[in-house]
Amino acid sequence: MSYQTPLGTSMPHASCLDLWREKNDQLVRQAKVAQDSGLSLRRQQLAQDALEGFRGLLHSLRGLPAAVPVLPLELTVTCNLITLRASLAQGFTEDQAQDIQQGLERVLETQKQLGPRLECGLRELWDSVLHYSTLLLEVLPALHHLAGLQAAVWLSTDCLGDLTFLLQTLNGNQSEASENLLLLLKTWSPPAEESDAPLTLQDARGLRDILLTASAYRQGLQELITGSLPRALSSLQEAASGLCPRPVLVQVYTALGTCLRKMGNPQRALLYLAAALKGGSTWGPLLLEASRLYRQLGNTAAELESLELLVEALNVAHSSEAPQLLIEVELLLPRPHPASPLHCGTQSQAKYLLASRCLQVGRAEDAAEHYLDLLALVLDGSESKFFPPPSPPGPCMPEVFLEAAAALIQAGRAQDALTVCEELLSRTSSLLPKMPQMREDARKGTKESPHCPSWVSATYLLQGQAWVQLGAPKEAISEFSRCLELLFRTTPKDEEQGPASNGEKGCVSDVALQQLRAAALISRGLQWVAIGQDTKALQDFLLSVQMCPGNQDASFHLLQTLRRMDRRDEATTLWWRLKAQTELPQENAAWSLPLYLETYLDWIHSPDRETLLEEFQTSLPEPCDL
């Protein structure tokens, strides 16, 4: 709708101003009717009509020379347009920045100060406008409202320096003594609107409260990520005490739970998570944090239940409530970063966490089913690609296959484990370099599939154990031999770079390779024992001790074999060495092994070490120097 003014006048006639104001108020009421409408299509249509109405009204107002008596209405219409447009789009765009800039330029036009400032940025425009606004008291309420929207734009785009400057200027204090964003927002007191002022969708004071909550929450999350836990706790508590709709309050309580858990106060963390869970919230990050907290508390059943609920929650498309036609806290929050505690990942990542935890705590049957579900989820294309969980760092896809096979063997499902191993071999064997080239490629640092030999070797190892479970020692020995043949042709990638400290990734890879070799040798040795070939078993156990001196399982199996073969002198020497090792304080290893390998090593662990040492001691002669 367009309104004209008499020619030759510098400002619209009073009746036109009244009509424009009435139109603004009508559009505000229409938008509020749209908000209260329960029908989504009707709501969308009413809101869109109101948006077009505000756009047309603003076009009419800006078609005239800027005049101080009209500025309060023009700026109010600008604010209503920006608010409605941002809420419908659920975000700020360049259009909102242009609307703000044009509004500021209109203020400067009334002061004959626009000329060279057309090239200024928004920060400089605000500096100029707020300087002259002290002369325009009737414009101040609408101008502070527009400043609140500018603050929302800058907060949502992380322009915190510009936002701090704006708030300092609004508070009449540009000194560096007040750079605390939360303090500046609390200090900012927008002027109260007159009772006969044009209607607004959202007033400046309500917008200030939204900004305060969003700023406190964003600041708390950032401090939580960087490890400033006491400051994060203070900021998040500030956010929780502010204007928080229920969905945001769940997020804040979850972050508070994370913060308190990391500060070593799990009981207080549990109170916040319990409050967040009230009302049946199935928000993914909340369930993930609950699982972490229950794990810290040692409540395995509750931990796994939380992970199961997380998988279900990520499998269901939740219908969110229609957003308010206002600037809300959610609109000003960033998307969760992978490093954020509020990032829960995908359904496949959650499924992996559940499967791996079941395997770690000994729930093999559940682990096997979850791993099979995960493989089906990834392989049937439901998720285009499996990305390992970012925190803690998860495995790549071949290692997930290996863990699945280990879980199936642990659950007594050897045939299914063989099927999984065959699937993995079909996907990785083509990547395996020719045997004569392997050492040369390792020497040259070839980057193509550097872990592939280890994956294939581990697959042969697990296939061998599956055949053991099926009672087929010859097939098992064949698979263990294939594993060893490949491992002995594989050069550790750090071998020619010199020794590395235990904390370095290269050393961890080298240790895993050593443990793989030891596991294969011990496993084959045990099968030689099973078919009565003690001499061949002795060779494998001796070699495993040489390859991995720190592996006590190899030494104990060697001791049993020497004793069985009546080689008393060698057995006695080994016994004294083992006894001395068991009396030394055990140091925690600074490296970790893949989960499938940890699981496998448990299978070949000697459970009766102390009994064996005691039995052997009773048959020993007096101690002698070795």
Buried (B, 14 or more C-beta within 10 A) or exposed (E): EEBEBEEEEEBBEEEBBEBBBEBBBBBBEBBBBBBEBEEEEEBBEBBEBBBEBBBBBBEBBBEBBBBBEBBBBBBBBBBBBBBBBBBBEEEBEEEBBEBBBEBBBBBBBBBEBBEEBEEBEBBEBBBBBBEBBEEBEEBBBBBBBBBBBBBBBBBBBEBBEBBBBBBBBBBEEEEEEBBEBBEBBEBBEBBEBEEEBBBBBBBBBBBBEBBBBBBBBBBBBBBBBEEBBEBBBBBBBBBBEBBBBEBBBBBBBBBBBBBBBBBEBBEBBBBBBEBBBEEEBBBBBBBBBBBBBBBBBEBBEBBBBBBBBBBEBBEEEEEEEBBBBBBBBBBBBBEBEEEBBBBBBBBBBBBBBBBBBBBEBEBBBBBBBBBBBBBEBBEEEEBEEBBBBBEEEBBEBBBBBBBBBBBBBBBEBBEBBBBBBEBBBEBBEEBBBEEEEBBEBBEEEBEEBBBBBBBBBBBBBBBBBBBBBBEBBEBBBBBBBBBBBBBEBBBBBBBEEEEBEEEBEBBBBBBBBBBBBBBBBBBBBBBBBBEEBBEBBBBBBBBBBEBBEEBBBBBBBBBBBBBEBEEBEBBBEBBBEBEEEEEEEEEEEEBEBBBBBBBBBEBBEBEEBEEBBEEBEEEEEEEEEE
